[in-house]
Amino acid sequence: MKEVRTRFWRFTGFLAASSALFVTSPALWAQAQQTSTPLSSSSSSSVPEIYEQTLPRVWVGLSANFSPLKLFTGSTSINSTTGQIISTTVANGEAGGGLNINLHLLHNYWLNVGGAYYFGGYDRSNSLNDAAGTLYVERTRARMFDFPVLVRYTGSKFRWSRYSFYELGGALRYASSVDVHETAVDTNGYFCCAPASDIRVRKATGGVTIGTGIVFKDDFGIKSAPEIRYTRWLDSTFAGPTVGTMRNQLEIAITLGR
C-alpha cells in the first residue's frame, strides 16, 4: 500500500511539472523570438561596419608620399652641325609628405581633400663648342604642391577588401619658390652674363586623379589609409628641349590620423 501511495505522488508531481511547462512554453518561445530578432536584423544589415560604425564623420591625417615614376625628366641634345651639346641631369624628390582631410558626405561616399609637398629640380649644361670654350650652366630647384580633391566610394560593389575604397576627382599642382641660378664659363674663367633660360615654367596646372586603397582603425584609435593614385596632368610644369616634368604620375601614399 505504501508503494502504491509513493507511485501516486510521483505521478502527480510529473503531471504538475508537465502542465507548468506546457503553460509557460509559449511565453518562453515569444521571449526567445524577441531577443533573436535584433541579432538577425543586425547581421543582415548592408551597412559597411568599418566606415559607418568605427570612423568619425571627419578625420584628419598626415601622409607620406612616394612617386616611383619621378617628377622631372632630363635628356641630352647634340647639334651635329655646330657640335653644341645640351645635357640635363635631374634632381628628383620622389618622396614627400602632406595632409589629408576626410569628410563623410552620404552613406557610401566621402570627400577627400589633401595636399602633398615635393621638392626637386634639374641641372643643365650648354656647351657651345666654340673657340672660347663657352659653357653655360643652369641650376633650378622648385617646391611642388599637389592639391587633390577626390570623392571616395566605400560601398560593397566592386569591393576587393572589406576596408577598400575607390576615388576619383581632380588635382591642382602649384610650383612655388622656383629658384634659377645661371653661370657662364670659358677658358678665361667666369664671365657675365649667361643668357636667360629658355625653359618654360607653368606654375599652376590641373589634372585628373583616380585611385584605390584601404582604410581601417586599430585598437588605439589610429586610422591608417594606404593607397595608390594615378594622376594625368594636363600640362608640364617645366618644359624645354631637354627638360620636362612627368605628366603621368603614379603615387603611393599612406595616411595616419587620430
Secondary structure as the mmCIF struct_conf table of DSSP 4:
data_model
#
loop_
_struct_conf.conf_type_id
_struct_conf.id
_struct_conf.beg_label_comp_id
_struct_conf.beg_label_asym_id
_struct_conf.beg_label_seq_id
_struct_conf.end_label_comp_id
_struct_conf.end_label_asym_id
_struct_conf.end_label_seq_id
HELX_RH_AL_P HELX_RH_AL_P1 LYS A 2 SER A 43
TURN_TY1_P TURN_TY1_P1 SER A 44 SER A 44
BEND BEND1 VAL A 47 VAL A 47
HELX_RH_AL_P HELX_RH_AL_P2 GLU A 49 GLU A 49
HELX_RH_PI_P HELX_RH_PI_P1 ILE A 50 THR A 54
BEND BEND2 LEU A 55 LEU A 55
BEND BEND3 ARG A 57 ARG A 57
STRN STRN1 VAL A 58 PHE A 66
TURN_TY1_P TURN_TY1_P2 PRO A 68 LEU A 69
BEND BEND4 LEU A 71 LEU A 71
STRN STRN2 PHE A 72 GLY A 74
STRN STRN3 THR A 76 ILE A 78
TURN_TY1_P TURN_TY1_P3 SER A 80 THR A 82
STRN STRN4 ILE A 85 ALA A 91
STRN STRN5 ALA A 95 HIS A 104
BEND BEND5 LEU A 106 ASN A 108
STRN STRN6 TYR A 109 SER A 127
TURN_TY1_P TURN_TY1_P4 ALA A 131 ALA A 132
STRN STRN7 LEU A 135 TYR A 153
BEND BEND6 GLY A 155 SER A 156
TURN_TY1_P TURN_TY1_P5 LYS A 157 PHE A 158
BEND BEND7 TRP A 160 SER A 161
TURN_TY1_P TURN_TY1_P6 ARG A 162 TYR A 163
STRN STRN8 SER A 164 ASP A 186
TURN_TY1_P TURN_TY1_P7 THR A 187 ASN A 188
STRN STRN9 GLY A 189 PHE A 191
BEND BEND8 CYS A 192 CYS A 192
HELX_LH_PP_P HELX_LH_PP_P1 ALA A 194 SER A 197
STRN STRN10 ARG A 200 VAL A 201
BEND BEND9 LYS A 203 LYS A 203
STRN STRN11 ALA A 204 ILE A 214
STRN STRN12 PHE A 216 LYS A 217
TURN_TY1_P TURN_TY1_P8 ASP A 219 PHE A 220
BEND BEND10 GLY A 221 GLY A 221
STRN STRN13 LYS A 223 TRP A 233
BEND BEND11 LEU A 234 ASP A 235
BEND BEND12 THR A 237 THR A 237
STRN STRN14 PHE A 238 ALA A 239
BEND BEND13 PRO A 241 THR A 242
STRN STRN15 VAL A 243 THR A 245
BEND BEND14 ARG A 247 ARG A 247
STRN STRN16 ASN A 248 GLY A 257
#
